[in-house]
Amino acid sequence: PSHAPKWVYDRQQLWNEVEKVERQWNAQLAREMNVALPKELSHEEQEQLAIEFCNDVFVMDGMVADLAIHRDDEENPHFH
């Protein structure tokens, strides 16, 4: 969200802070999703689509989204 502190953009610090807050030994700290991106879109359009999706589905509900786009296979662009 727009009010998030700058340190959340550092993945290492973000996940260290998440682990500090959670006290249950069996807590689920994260979930992973693998979402396909249309290969017909430009890289910029793919990135914008992924960001909008994460904002709409996760961030608007108060969750953190740690997004990684993979294009190692141009026929299968996707994000986690």
C-alpha positions as CSV (number, residue, x, y, z in Angstrom):
1,P,0.0,0.0,0.0
2,S,1.0,3.6,-0.5
3,H,1.6,4.1,3.3
4,A,4.0,1.1,3.6
5,P,7.4,1.8,4.9
6,K,10.4,1.7,2.5
7,W,12.0,-1.4,4.1
8,V,9.2,-3.6,2.7
9,Y,10.8,-3.3,-0.7
10,D,13.9,-5.2,0.6
11,R,12.8,-8.8,0.4
12,Q,15.3,-10.0,3.1
13,Q,14.2,-7.4,5.6
14,L,10.5,-7.9,4.7
15,W,10.5,-11.7,5.4
16,N,12.7,-11.3,8.5
17,E,10.1,-8.9,9.9
18,V,7.3,-11.3,9.0
19,E,9.0,-14.1,10.8
20,K,9.7,-11.9,13.9
21,V,6.0,-11.1,14.3
22,E,4.6,-14.7,14.0
23,R,4.9,-16.7,17.1
24,Q,3.1,-20.0,16.2
25,W,5.5,-22.8,15.3
26,N,3.1,-24.0,12.6
27,A,2.2,-20.7,11.1
28,Q,1.8,-20.3,7.3
29,L,3.8,-17.1,6.6
30,A,3.3,-17.0,2.9
31,R,1.4,-18.6,0.0
32,E,2.7,-19.1,-3.5
33,M,0.7,-18.7,-6.6
34,N,1.9,-19.3,-10.2
35,V,0.0,-17.1,-12.6
36,A,0.4,-17.2,-16.4
37,L,0.8,-13.9,-18.3
38,P,-0.4,-13.3,-21.9
39,K,2.7,-13.6,-24.1
40,E,1.0,-11.3,-26.6
41,L,1.6,-8.4,-24.2
42,S,4.8,-6.4,-24.0
43,H,7.0,-6.8,-20.9
44,E,5.8,-3.5,-19.6
45,E,2.1,-4.5,-20.0
46,Q,2.8,-7.9,-18.4
47,E,4.4,-6.2,-15.4
48,Q,1.5,-3.7,-15.1
49,L,-1.0,-6.6,-15.3
50,A,0.8,-8.6,-12.6
51,I,1.0,-5.5,-10.3
52,E,-2.7,-4.6,-10.8
53,F,-3.7,-8.2,-10.1
54,C,-1.7,-8.4,-6.9
55,N,-3.0,-5.0,-5.7
56,D,-6.6,-6.0,-6.4
57,V,-6.4,-9.5,-4.9
58,F,-4.0,-9.1,-2.1
59,V,-2.9,-5.6,-1.2
60,M,-6.4,-4.2,-1.1
61,D,-7.2,-6.8,1.6
62,G,-4.2,-5.7,3.7
63,M,-1.8,-8.5,2.6
64,V,1.8,-8.1,1.3
65,A,2.6,-9.2,-2.2
66,D,6.1,-10.2,-3.1
67,L,6.1,-10.5,-6.9
68,A,8.6,-12.2,-9.2
69,I,8.1,-12.2,-12.9
70,H,9.7,-15.0,-14.9
71,R,10.4,-14.8,-18.6
72,D,13.1,-17.5,-19.0
73,D,10.8,-19.2,-21.6
74,E,9.2,-16.5,-23.9
75,E,6.4,-19.0,-24.6
76,N,5.5,-19.2,-20.8
77,P,5.8,-15.8,-19.1
78,H,4.4,-16.0,-15.6
79,F,4.7,-14.6,-12.1
80,H,4.9,-16.0,-8.6
